[in-house]
Amino acid sequence: MVITDFLERNARLYGDETALVELSPSEERDRAVTWREASLIESAQPDAPYRRALSWRDFDRRANRFANLLLSRGVERGTKVGILMMNCLEWLPVYFGALKAGCVAVPLNFRYSADEIKYCLELADVEALVFGPEFVGRMDAIQNRLPQVRMMFFVGRDTPAYAENCFKLMGFCSSSAPPVALTETDCAAIYFSSGTTGFPKAILHNHRALVSSCETEQRHHGQTRDDVFLCIPPLYHTGAKMHWFGSLISGSRAVLLRGVKPEWILRAVTEEKCTIVWLLVPWAQDLLDAIDSGKVDLDSYLLDQWRLMHIGAQPVPPSLIKRWKQIFPHHQYDTNYGLSESIGPGCVHLGVENIHKVGAIGVPGYHWETRIVDEQWNEVPQGEIGELAVKGPGVMLCYYKNKEATDEILKDGWLYTGDMARMDEDGFIFLVDRKKDVVISGGENIYPVQIEDFLRKYDKIKDVAVIGLPEPRLGEIAAAVIELKEGVSCTEEEINGFCKELPRYKRPRKVIFAEVPRNPTGKIEKPALREKYCHGRLVEAQINN
């Protein structure tokens, strides 16, 4: 079985039912709706000024049209097709169309600069690129420096001179399934690493990995045809798309929300009768803060059908979930751990039945194995800290065109994650920190996540990141970059007083009040913080030595 089989099945069985809804609450009634331009394609008129919907049948037909467009341009099996768009109804039909043509879909981070886009297109050998209006400026800067990109398709109005209007062309293509036979071992997609350790690496997956992510997600969260999934994170990332795969396998509706304001999230849950919502830590914090401050009134929304809130992509503070359960006691809760190298979330998951273990990332996911090892790849005794390794059907094939990096983390089918973890007496895994984020101060290993979890209990703190700063005598010291809640004031003395409950060696030696930067998938951008705050101290340490 391949991933496109699910779409074709849903179109056959549930053709007239809604597959996808796009909500754009920030946009005006007369905004450009790209589907309207393609008059030869099935209409997708908005039901409200900010709402568009797509049935399973039209979803499949549009994927077929895009596949046939690619085939008409002479693509071959394995041709790389880049996707550079914001979340919208067009995104997934393009993705599935590329797969149906036997191509490899290559989603790109919408935050990439022009040079980063160029780097990734070249690294992945992209020959065809689909991009949206938000990226015209960046594409203008590099379009004449991409000799390997022989096709550029634009999704929107006012098509640039160097591109073709994708959906006008699709209007002349067949909506029947293309004559391309796929197998589970065919390459399907390239996803890029987050780049937190340098330039992104290209992660290659096959159809078997994509199908396994469908099965894992549906097994973990029990999606049925009655569920409605609210998808907010960017579709270019494995996290958002692979959680949506649970809706794909169950044939249930999903809602793409273009925006993260608390009132927009609650309104979407109310109006679309959403039952499952996946949040990132900052969004969950913002929603709770808005409720606590009175900015949103829960009595104004209909939320009884909302059954599951789950979080992934970064360590989840137990204090956050405690607050959540106080406000939403009827919600099931789950957290999911994964990497793009393991086809996204689910290789480890907490499980809705294990709320008593909040703080853990959980146990091995469906069809996954785990181990915690030392520097020689030997398993450490239970309770000791080591590197987490995972093994399962979603492990990447390789880092594309990077055998050295592949060999560093793939050994005998095991993926070595670079995350430090420990296992408790009940077999639950607790994430301690990224291997490269550990602070070594005076010979002691300090794990920033432990300090961050502690500091988040302080009611004035909205977000926090702990990094190591160079120090001549100790090598490094732990510094806490603290983002305060809106409208509150706090001093370093207050933080130091609160931290007296920590062992002395774990207490931050420096407190910095500043914004905590996070990437689109919610991960703290610690390299950016180290670059900002470490340079002067490093120079000072070198002078003192």
C-alpha positions in Angstrom: 0.0 0.0 0.0 1.1 3.6 -0.7 0.0 6.8 0.9 -2.1 7.9 -2.2 -4.3 4.8 -1.8 -6.0 6.3 1.2 -6.9 9.5 -0.7 -8.4 7.5 -3.6 -10.3 5.3 -1.2 -11.8 8.3 0.6 -12.8 9.9 -2.8 -14.5 6.7 -3.7 -16.3 6.1 -0.4 -16.9 9.6 0.9 -16.7 11.7 -2.2 -19.2 14.4 -1.4 -18.1 14.8 2.2 -15.8 17.5 3.3 -12.2 16.6 3.5 -10.5 19.9 4.2 -11.6 23.3 5.5 -9.4 26.4 5.4 -10.1 29.2 7.8 -8.5 32.6 7.4 -10.0 34.8 10.2 -7.5 37.6 9.6 -8.3 38.0 5.9 -11.0 40.2 4.4 -14.0 39.1 2.4 -12.5 40.1 -1.0 -9.1 38.4 -0.5 -7.7 36.6 -3.5 -9.0 33.0 -3.7 -6.8 31.1 -6.0 -9.3 28.3 -6.7 -11.7 30.9 -8.2 -9.2 31.8 -10.9 -9.2 28.2 -12.2 -12.7 28.3 -13.6 -12.2 25.0 -15.4 -11.6 23.3 -12.1 -14.3 22.4 -9.6 -15.4 25.5 -7.6 -14.5 25.9 -4.0 -16.6 29.0 -3.0 -16.3 30.2 0.6 -19.1 29.4 2.9 -18.2 32.5 4.9 -15.9 35.4 4.2 -12.9 33.5 5.7 -13.9 29.9 5.0 -13.2 27.6 2.0 -13.9 23.8 1.9 -12.9 20.9 -0.3 -14.6 17.5 -0.7 -12.7 14.2 -0.8 -13.7 13.8 -4.5 -12.4 17.3 -5.5 -9.3 16.8 -3.4 -8.4 13.6 -5.3 -9.3 15.2 -8.7 -7.0 18.2 -8.1 -4.2 15.9 -7.1 -4.8 14.0 -10.3 -4.8 17.2 -12.4 -1.5 18.3 -10.9 0.1 14.9 -11.4 -1.0 14.9 -15.0 0.4 18.4 -15.4 3.8 17.2 -14.2 3.7 14.2 -16.4 2.8 16.4 -19.4 6.1 18.2 -18.7 8.1 15.0 -18.9 8.8 14.3 -15.2 10.2 10.9 -14.4 9.9 8.7 -11.4 11.9 10.3 -8.6 11.8 13.8 -9.9 11.9 16.3 -7.0 9.0 18.7 -6.7 9.4 21.6 -4.2 6.4 23.1 -2.4 6.8 26.6 -1.0 3.4 27.7 0.2 1.6 28.8 3.4 -1.1 26.5 4.8 -4.0 26.5 2.4 -6.5 24.3 0.5 -4.0 24.1 -2.4 -1.2 22.6 -0.3 -2.2 19.0 0.1 -3.6 18.5 -3.4 -0.2 19.6 -4.7 1.7 17.3 -2.3 -0.5 14.3 -3.3 -0.3 15.2 -7.0 3.5 15.1 -6.9 3.3 11.7 -5.3 0.8 10.4 -7.8 3.1 11.3 -10.6 5.8 9.2 -9.0 7.8 12.3 -7.9 9.4 13.1 -4.6 7.6 15.9 -2.8 10.0 18.4 -1.2 8.2 20.8 1.3 10.1 24.0 2.2 10.0 26.0 5.4 8.1 29.2 4.8 10.5 31.1 7.0 13.5 30.4 4.8 15.3 33.4 3.4 16.0 33.5 -0.4 19.4 32.1 0.1 18.1 29.3 2.3 15.5 28.5 -0.3 18.2 28.3 -3.0 20.4 26.1 -0.8 17.6 23.6 -0.1 16.4 23.5 -3.8 20.0 22.7 -4.9 20.6 20.2 -2.1 17.5 18.2 -3.0 17.9 18.5 -6.8 14.5 20.1 -7.2 13.4 20.4 -10.8 9.9 21.7 -10.4 8.8 24.3 -7.8 5.3 25.3 -6.7 5.2 28.6 -4.8 2.6 31.0 -3.5 2.3 34.8 -3.5 3.9 35.3 -0.1 7.3 34.2 -1.6 7.4 36.3 -4.8 10.0 38.7 -3.3 12.3 35.9 -2.3 11.9 34.1 -5.6 12.6 37.3 -7.5 16.0 37.4 -5.8 17.1 33.9 -6.8 15.0 32.8 -9.8 17.8 33.4 -12.3 20.3 31.4 -10.1 18.4 28.1 -10.1 19.5 26.3 -13.3 18.3 22.9 -12.2 14.7 24.2 -11.6 13.2 23.8 -15.0 9.6 24.4 -14.0 8.1 27.0 -11.8 4.4 27.0 -11.0 2.7 29.9 -9.2 -0.4 29.6 -7.0 -2.2 33.0 -7.0 -2.9 36.1 -9.0 -0.3 38.2 -10.9 1.9 35.4 -11.9 5.6 36.4 -12.1 7.1 36.5 -15.6 9.5 33.6 -14.8 6.6 31.2 -13.6 3.4 29.7 -15.0 0.0 29.8 -13.3 -0.4 26.4 -11.8 -4.1 26.1 -11.7 -4.9 27.6 -15.1 -2.7 24.9 -16.5 -4.3 22.3 -14.4 -7.7 23.2 -16.0 -6.5 21.6 -19.2 -5.3 18.4 -17.5 -7.3 15.2 -16.9 -8.8 14.6 -13.4 -8.4 10.9 -13.8 -5.7 9.0 -11.9 -2.4 9.1 -13.8 -1.0 5.8 -15.2 1.8 5.5 -12.6 2.2 2.4 -10.5 3.7 3.1 -7.1 5.2 0.7 -4.6 5.9 1.2 -0.8 9.7 1.2 -1.5 9.5 4.2 -3.9 10.9 7.4 -2.6 8.1 9.7 -1.6 9.3 12.9 0.2 12.3 14.9 1.4 11.9 16.9 4.6 14.5 19.2 5.9 15.9 19.2 9.4 15.2 22.2 11.5 18.8 23.5 11.0 19.3 24.0 14.7 22.9 22.7 14.3 23.7 24.5 11.0 22.4 24.2 7.5 19.4 22.0 7.1 19.9 18.4 6.0 17.6 16.7 3.4 15.8 13.7 5.0 14.6 11.1 2.5 11.6 8.9 3.2 9.7 6.3 1.1 6.0 5.5 0.9 6.3 2.8 3.5 7.3 5.4 6.1 4.4 7.7 5.2 1.9 4.8 5.5 3.4 3.8 8.8 2.9 7.3 10.1 -0.8 7.1 9.2 -1.2 3.8 11.1 0.8 5.1 14.1 -1.2 8.3 14.4 -4.6 6.6 14.1 -3.7 3.8 16.6 -2.5 6.4 19.1 -5.4 8.8 18.9 -8.3 6.6 17.7 -9.6 8.9 15.0 -13.0 7.9 13.6 -15.2 9.3 10.9 -16.9 11.5 13.4 -13.7 13.3 14.5 -12.7 16.8 13.2 -9.0 17.6 13.5 -7.8 21.3 13.9 -4.5 21.7 12.2 -2.6 24.9 13.0 1.2 24.1 12.5 2.8 24.5 9.1 2.1 21.6 6.6 5.7 21.7 5.4 6.7 20.0 8.7 6.3 16.3 9.4 4.5 17.1 12.7 1.5 18.8 11.3 1.1 16.5 8.3 1.6 13.2 10.0 -1.0 14.1 12.7 -3.4 15.0 9.9 -2.6 11.5 8.4 -4.8 10.1 11.2 -7.7 12.0 9.5 -6.7 10.7 6.1 -6.8 7.0 7.3 -10.2 7.5 9.0 -11.7 9.6 6.3 -12.6 12.4 8.6 -12.6 16.1 8.2 -9.6 18.4 9.0 -9.6 22.2 9.4 -6.6 24.3 8.5 -6.5 27.4 10.6 -4.3 30.3 9.3 -3.5 32.0 12.6 -2.8 31.2 16.3 -4.7 33.8 18.3 -6.5 32.1 21.2 -9.9 33.5 20.2 -9.4 32.2 16.6 -8.6 28.7 18.0 -11.7 28.6 20.2 -13.9 30.0 17.4 -12.6 27.4 15.0 -13.3 24.6 17.5 -16.8 26.0 18.1 -17.8 26.6 14.5 -16.3 23.5 12.9 -17.1 21.3 15.9 -13.5 20.2 16.2 -12.8 17.2 18.5 -9.0 17.0 18.3 -6.5 19.9 18.5 -2.8 19.7 18.3 -1.0 22.6 19.9 2.5 23.8 20.3 3.6 24.8 23.8 3.5 28.6 23.1 0.0 28.5 21.7 -1.3 26.5 24.7 0.4 29.0 27.1 -1.2 31.9 25.2 -4.6 30.3 25.3 -4.4 29.7 29.1 -3.1 33.2 29.7 -5.9 34.7 27.7 -8.4 32.7 29.7 -6.8 33.7 33.0 -6.6 37.3 32.1 -10.3 37.4 30.9 -9.4 38.3 27.3 -11.4 35.3 26.2 -14.6 34.1 27.9 -15.1 30.3 27.6 -18.8 30.8 28.0 -18.9 32.4 24.6 -17.8 29.1 22.9 -19.2 25.6 22.4 -16.4 23.2 23.3 -18.1 20.1 24.7 -17.2 18.0 21.7 -13.5 18.8 22.1 -12.1 15.5 23.4 -8.3 15.5 22.9 -5.6 18.1 23.2 -2.1 16.9 22.3 1.3 18.6 22.2 4.5 17.7 20.5 7.7 19.1 18.9 9.3 20.1 22.1 9.5 19.2 25.8 6.2 20.0 27.5 6.3 21.6 31.0 4.2 19.5 33.5 3.0 22.7 35.0 1.4 23.7 31.7 -0.7 20.5 31.6 -1.7 20.9 35.2 -3.1 24.3 34.4 -4.8 22.9 31.2 -6.5 20.1 33.1 -7.8 22.6 35.7 -9.6 24.5 33.0 -10.5 21.6 30.7 -10.8 18.6 33.1 -12.7 16.5 30.5 -10.0 16.6 27.9 -7.8 13.6 27.1 -4.2 14.6 26.8 -1.3 13.1 24.9 2.2 14.1 24.0 4.2 12.8 21.1 7.9 12.6 20.5 9.5 12.3 17.1 11.9 13.7 14.6 11.7 14.4 10.9 14.2 11.6 10.6 11.6 9.2 12.2 8.8 10.5 9.9 7.6 12.9 12.6 5.6 12.3 15.8 4.8 9.0 17.3 7.9 6.9 17.7 7.4 7.6 21.4 4.1 8.8 22.9 2.6 9.2 26.3 -0.8 7.7 25.6 -4.1 9.2 26.7 -4.4 6.6 29.5 -1.1 7.8 31.1 -2.0 11.3 32.3 -0.4 10.3 35.7 3.0 10.3 33.9 2.8 13.9 32.6 6.4 15.0 32.2 7.5 11.8 30.4 7.5 11.6 26.6 6.1 8.1 27.1 6.7 4.6 25.8 7.6 3.2 22.4 4.9 4.0 19.8 3.0 1.6 17.6 5.5 -0.7 15.8 8.5 1.2 17.4 11.3 0.1 19.6 13.5 2.3 21.8 16.8 2.0 23.8 18.9 4.4 25.9 22.6 4.1 25.3 26.0 5.4 26.4 28.8 6.7 24.1 29.7 3.2 23.1 26.0 2.4 22.1 25.6 0.1 25.1 22.3 0.3 26.9 22.6 2.1 30.2 21.0 0.8 33.5 17.4 1.9 34.1 17.3 5.4 35.6 20.6 6.5 34.2 20.9 9.1 31.5 21.9 8.2 27.9 21.1 8.9 24.3 17.7 7.8 23.0 17.7 5.6 20.0 14.6 4.5 18.1 13.9 1.8 15.5 10.8 1.3 13.4 9.1 1.5 10.0 9.3 5.3 9.8 13.1 5.6 10.1 14.5 7.7 7.2 16.3 6.1 4.3 19.2 8.5 4.6 20.3 12.1 4.6 20.1 12.8 0.9 23.6 13.1 -0.6 25.2 13.0 2.8 26.5 9.6 3.6 28.8 10.8 6.4 25.9 12.4 8.3 23.7 9.4 7.7 26.3 7.0 9.1 26.6 9.1 12.2 23.0 8.6 13.3 21.9 5.4 11.5 23.4 2.1 12.8 21.9 -1.3 12.2 18.5 0.2 11.7 18.6 2.2 14.9 18.3 6.0 14.6 20.4 7.8 17.3 18.4 10.9 18.1 20.9 13.1 19.8 18.4 13.5 22.7 19.4 12.6 26.2 16.8 10.6 28.1 16.3 8.3 31.1 13.7 5.5 31.7 11.9 5.2 35.0 11.0 2.0 36.9 7.7 1.8 35.0 9.3 1.9 31.5 8.4 5.5 30.8 11.0 7.7 29.0 11.8 11.2 30.2 13.6 13.6 27.9 16.4 15.3 29.7 17.8 17.5 26.9 19.5 17.7 23.5 22.9 16.2 23.7 24.4 19.4 22.2 22.5 21.6 24.6 23.9 20.1 27.8 25.8 22.7 29.9 29.0 21.4 31.5 29.9 23.7 34.4 32.8 22.8 36.6 32.7 19.2 35.5 28.9 18.9 36.3 26.4 18.1 33.6 23.5 20.5 33.7 20.4 19.7 31.7 18.6 22.9 30.7 15.2 21.3 30.3 15.1 20.5 34.0 15.8 24.1 34.9 13.3 25.4 32.3 10.5 23.2 33.7 11.3 24.4 37.2 11.3 28.1 36.2 8.0 27.8 34.3 6.3 27.2 37.6 6.9 30.9 38.5 3.7 32.7 37.7 5.3 35.7 36.1 7.2 33.7 33.5 5.7 33.1 30.1 8.6 31.3 28.5 12.2 30.5 29.3 15.3 29.1 27.7 18.5 28.0 29.5 21.8 28.1 27.6 25.5 27.8 28.5 27.6 30.9 28.5 31.5 30.7 28.5 33.1 31.3 31.8 36.9 31.2 32.4 37.0 29.2 35.6 34.0 26.8 35.2 34.1 26.5 31.5 30.4 27.3 31.2 27.6 28.7 33.4 23.9 28.3 33.0 22.0 31.4 31.9 18.3 31.7 31.9 16.7 33.8 29.1 13.3 34.7 30.6 10.3 36.1 28.7 7.8 37.6 31.1 4.0 37.6 30.8 2.5 40.7 29.4 2.2 43.6 31.8 4.3 42.1 34.7 7.6 43.2 36.1 10.3 41.0 37.7 13.8 41.3 38.9 16.8 39.0 38.8 16.7 38.9 42.6 13.2 37.5 42.5 14.3 34.8 40.1 17.3 33.9 42.2 15.1 33.7 45.3 12.7 31.4 43.5 15.6 29.2 42.3 16.9 28.5 45.9 14.8 25.4 45.8 17.1 24.0 43.1 20.5 22.4 44.0 23.1 25.0 44.0 24.9 23.8 40.8 21.7 23.9 38.8 20.8 27.5 39.7 21.2 29.9 36.8 24.3 32.1 37.3 22.9 34.8 35.0 19.3 36.0 34.2 18.5 37.7 31.0 15.0 39.2 30.5 14.3 39.0 26.7 12.0 37.3 24.2 12.5 33.6 23.8 12.6 32.9 20.0 10.9 29.7 18.7 10.7 28.3 15.2 7.4 27.6 13.4 7.3 24.1 15.0 7.7 25.5 18.5 11.3 24.6 19.2 13.4 27.1 21.1 16.0 28.5 18.8 18.9 28.0 21.2 21.6 28.5 18.5 20.3 32.0 17.9 20.4 32.7 21.7 23.9 31.4 22.0 25.0 33.5 19.0 23.5 36.6 20.6 24.6 36.2 24.2 27.8 34.0 24.0 30.0 35.9 21.6 31.1 38.7 24.0 31.6 36.3 26.9 33.7 34.0 24.6 36.0 36.8 23.7 36.2 37.9 27.3 37.1 34.3 28.3 39.8 34.1 25.7 41.3 37.4 26.8 41.3 36.3 30.4 43.0 33.1 29.5 
